């Protein structure tokens, strides 16, 4: 039986990173919120980079509907906890990895522990988990922890970075709360609008809208959106590359209110700049466009 050796396992990284940088990655602690589509790929890529410390979180189990995009989903994992499968996957790549598994998900009760001594937060929560996402980003900003989110959109990805001292998640996305006396129908409408705000905020260019083949596949009221494994893989590549740059302090990182959207289907890359985030007139326009697509698909 071969014994694990960290330096040998990640030796092919050397050249793109130095020996000293590889040791820095080894001593870096990353928190990953969500281990489904993008989160599972993020965990694998960061493990293969040689990241040595992880706080991971997910509360769901695998099912057949995950097969088209989630790295841990296959016939042998149906019904198994995503967090347990991905912890095993990380340990299979790096048996020395220090992993704390928050297998009941992230909540206000464990948020402080989840972010304890974390160097960077990787956002891969479900698109509809807006409330806890807002709380995690807000606390990261208060603690000075860089945060990244990358959305798999069609056959491409758009990403945003929020750096300490610069524009915050709250300021950028302008998510709104329903009125205290709102009806359930009104609450559902506000929720759907906030999801649209999140989508157009992450991807101001909304390149993916040009080739959505079946609009009825998008239903925010039923928490239903289509996905592809290509979008997932591209998101992981883009996000983890920028995570590496932040961790190693390697040059400029595009951060909010600037972002980037690459679409492999359209062979197109767009750099975006939205001062004031979703309050920007262009964003207000894109909100109406995207909302119209959703409303017409009902």
HUZIPE-V973168 format. One record per pair of residues at least 4 apart in sequence whose ideal C-beta (glycine too) atoms are under 6 Angstrom apart, sorted by sequence separation. I is the first residue (numbers start at 0). GAP is how many residues later the second one is. D is the distance in whole Angstrom. If there is no record, write none. Layout:
I|GAP|D ; I|GAP|D
This chain:
12|4|5 ; 16|4|4 ; 34|4|4 ; 37|4|6 ; 41|4|6 ; 61|4|5 ; 65|4|4 ; 90|4|6 ; 109|4|5 ; 124|4|4 ; 128|4|5 ; 166|4|5 ; 177|4|4 ; 181|4|4 ; 196|4|6 ; 234|4|6 ; 235|4|6 ; 243|4|6 ; 253|4|5 ; 275|4|5 ; 286|4|6 ; 16|5|5 ; 33|5|4 ; 34|5|5 ; 45|5|4 ; 71|5|6 ; 79|5|5 ; 139|5|4 ; 151|5|6 ; 152|5|6 ; 166|5|5 ; 181|5|5 ; 218|5|4 ; 244|5|4 ; 262|5|5 ; 274|5|6 ; 277|5|5 ; 66|6|5 ; 253|6|6 ; 273|6|4 ; 31|7|6 ; 65|7|4 ; 89|7|5 ; 139|7|5 ; 149|7|5 ; 150|7|5 ; 161|7|5 ; 217|7|6 ; 245|7|6 ; 261|7|5 ; 76|8|5 ; 101|8|6 ; 105|8|6 ; 124|8|5 ; 244|8|5 ; 12|9|6 ; 149|9|4 ; 177|9|5 ; 216|9|4 ; 260|9|5 ; 273|9|6 ; 31|10|6 ; 136|10|6 ; 31|11|6 ; 61|11|5 ; 148|11|6 ; 241|11|6 ; 259|11|5 ; 86|12|5 ; 101|12|6 ; 177|12|4 ; 71|13|4 ; 147|13|5 ; 258|13|5 ; 71|14|6 ; 86|14|5 ; 61|15|5 ; 146|15|5 ; 257|15|5 ; 29|16|6 ; 61|16|6 ; 145|17|5 ; 256|17|5 ; 60|18|6 ; 61|18|6 ; 82|18|5 ; 256|18|6 ; 120|19|5 ; 174|19|5 ; 60|20|6 ; 82|20|4 ; 143|20|4 ; 256|20|6 ; 29|21|5 ; 59|22|5 ; 27|23|5 ; 34|23|4 ; 24|24|6 ; 25|24|6 ; 28|24|4 ; 29|24|6 ; 30|24|4 ; 31|24|5 ; 32|24|5 ; 33|24|6 ; 57|24|4 ; 120|24|5 ; 172|24|6 ; 24|25|5 ; 26|25|6 ; 57|25|4 ; 194|25|5 ; 24|26|6 ; 25|26|4 ; 105|26|6 ; 119|26|5 ; 120|26|5 ; 121|26|6 ; 122|26|4 ; 43|27|6 ; 55|27|6 ; 117|27|6 ; 140|27|5 ; 21|28|6 ; 110|28|6 ; 172|28|5 ; 191|28|4 ; 191|29|6 ; 39|30|5 ; 40|30|5 ; 39|31|4 ; 36|32|5 ; 39|32|5 ; 136|32|4 ; 36|33|5 ; 35|34|5 ; 9|40|4 ; 159|42|6 ; 42|43|5 ; 46|43|5 ; 157|44|5 ; 51|45|6 ; 52|45|5 ; 53|45|5 ; 54|45|5 ; 55|45|6 ; 56|45|4 ; 58|45|6 ; 157|45|4 ; 39|46|6 ; 46|46|4 ; 58|46|4 ; 34|47|5 ; 42|47|6 ; 46|47|6 ; 34|48|6 ; 56|48|6 ; 56|49|5 ; 152|50|5 ; 34|51|5 ; 150|51|4 ; 153|54|3 ; 206|54|6 ; 210|54|6 ; 152|55|4 ; 204|56|5 ; 206|56|4 ; 202|58|5 ; 54|59|5 ; 206|59|6 ; 129|64|6 ; 204|65|4 ; 204|67|6 ; 203|68|4 ; 203|70|5 ; 32|73|6 ; 154|73|5 ; 156|74|6 ; 154|75|5 ; 154|76|6 ; 153|77|6 ; 156|77|4 ; 200|77|5 ; 152|78|6 ; 156|78|4 ; 151|79|3 ; 158|79|5 ; 217|79|6 ; 41|80|5 ; 151|80|5 ; 158|80|6 ; 205|80|6 ; 156|81|5 ; 196|81|5 ; 215|81|5 ; 41|82|6 ; 214|82|4 ; 30|83|6 ; 151|83|4 ; 171|84|5 ; 38|85|3 ; 149|85|4 ; 37|86|4 ; 199|86|5 ; 30|87|4 ; 199|87|5 ; 28|88|6 ; 149|88|6 ; 28|89|5 ; 149|89|4 ; 165|89|6 ; 166|89|4 ; 28|90|5 ; 29|90|6 ; 30|90|5 ; 31|90|5 ; 32|90|6 ; 33|90|4 ; 166|90|5 ; 199|90|5 ; 3|91|5 ; 27|91|5 ; 33|91|4 ; 147|91|5 ; 195|91|6 ; 32|92|5 ; 160|92|6 ; 162|92|5 ; 147|94|6 ; 160|94|4 ; 161|94|5 ; 195|94|5 ; 127|95|5 ; 195|95|5 ; 159|96|5 ; 159|99|5 ; 145|100|5 ; 32|103|6 ; 157|103|4 ; 173|103|6 ; 173|104|4 ; 171|105|4 ; 172|105|6 ; 173|105|6 ; 155|106|5 ; 155|107|3 ; 155|108|6 ; 154|109|5 ; 154|110|4 ; 37|114|6 ; 119|123|6 ; 119|126|6 ; 68|158|5 ; 68|160|5 ; 68|163|5 ; 40|191|5 ; 44|191|5 ; 37|194|6 ; 41|194|5 ; 45|194|6 ; 36|195|5 ; 40|195|4 ; 44|195|4 ; 37|197|5 ; 27|219|5 ; 20|227|5
